[in-house]
Amino acid sequence: MWIVAGLLAAVFLFSGLGKLFVPRERMAAMAGAARWVLDFEPGTLKAIGALEILGAAGLILPALLGTAPFLVPPAAGGLAVIMTGAVILRVRRRETTAALLDGGYLALTAFVAVGRWALEPFTG
């Protein structure tokens, strides 16, 4: 579960930093799959990016530091909510391949949320 959480943290950290610091027009031009960013205001993209960064930190840091490991499942659940919105957006835009990829991230975030909450929690 640590490996999945670590990989997800890296993906969401990279994605969140991109949304915070790369202008949306440049993001849309870099990759065809990122054209969805033009549907949102820059402030909304920055908010999504900030939430992704917070979620990435919440997947790893509380358990790694041993300060508040009970925050890992809510962080994973929050990222699952973000990815649910991403899947809905991709389906509405008829971007099937991207929707499947986002669905994979949704499944992995849900796996970490359920796993750290019920299957293998950090606390007894």
N, C-alpha and C positions, 0 to 999 in steps of 0.2 A: 504494500500500500504506500510505503514511503517513496518508492520509485515512481509510481503513478502520480502522487501528489507533487513530487519534485518536477517531473516533466510538465505537468499542468501549470505549476507555478512559473516555470520558464516561459511557456507559451503565453500565458496571460500577462506576465510582466512585459515581455517584448511587445505584445499587441497593445497593451495599455500605454506604454511609452510612445508607441507610434501614434496613437490617437491624441496624445497630449502635445506632442512636439512637431508632428508633420502636418502641414496644411492639408485640408481635405482635398483640394484640387490636385495636389501632388500625389496624395494617396490613391486617388481615383485613376490618375494617369499611370502609376507604377504597375498596377496589376488590374486586369480586366474584372477579376472577382471582387475588387474593392469599389466598384462603381456605386454600391449602396450608400457610401458615405455622403454622396451628393444629396441624398434624401433627408439629411439631418443638418441642423444648424451646427456651427463650430462649437458652441457652448455645450450642446448635447453630446457631441463626440468627446469633448474633454471630460464631461461627467462620466461617460461610459468608460473612458480610459482610466480615470481615477478609481472607479469602482473595481476595474479589472486589476489594477496594481494593488489595491487594498486586499482584494480576494487572494491574489497570489501570495502576498505577505501572510495572510491569515491561514493559508494552507500549510505553511512551513514554520514560520517563526514562533508561534505560541508553543508548539510541541517541542521544537528544537531547543528553545530557551527554557522550557519547563515552567513557564510562568502562568500560562492560561491555556492548557491543551484542550480545554472544553470549547474553545473558539474555533477549532478546526472544522467540525461538522457544519456550523452555521456559515463559515466562509465558503466551504464547498457548496452548500445549498444556495448561497447567494450567487455564486458563479453558475450554478445550474439554472437559476432563474434567468440570468443574463443570456445563457446559451439557448434557453427555451425561446426567448424573444428573437434571438438570431435565427433559429430554425424557422420560426413563423415568418420572419422577414424574407428569408431566402425562398421559402415555398411560395409566398405571394409574388416574388419577383421571378418565379419560375427558374431559379438557379439550383437545379437538382443536385449537381455535384457538390456545390458549396453547402447545400442543405444537409447532405449526407455527412460531410466533414464536420459541420457544426453539430450534427446529431451525435457523432462519435465523441466530440468534446462534452456534450451534454451527458452522455452515458458514463463517461469517465468521472465527471464531477459528481454525478449522482452516486457512483460506486464509492468514491471517497467519502461523501457525506454519510451514506448508509453504513459504510464500513467502519468509519471512525465513531459513529454514533451508537451502533448496535452490535456489529460483528466483532470488532477489535478496538474498543475504545482505549484511550490513554489512561483513563482513570478506572479504578476497580468498581 
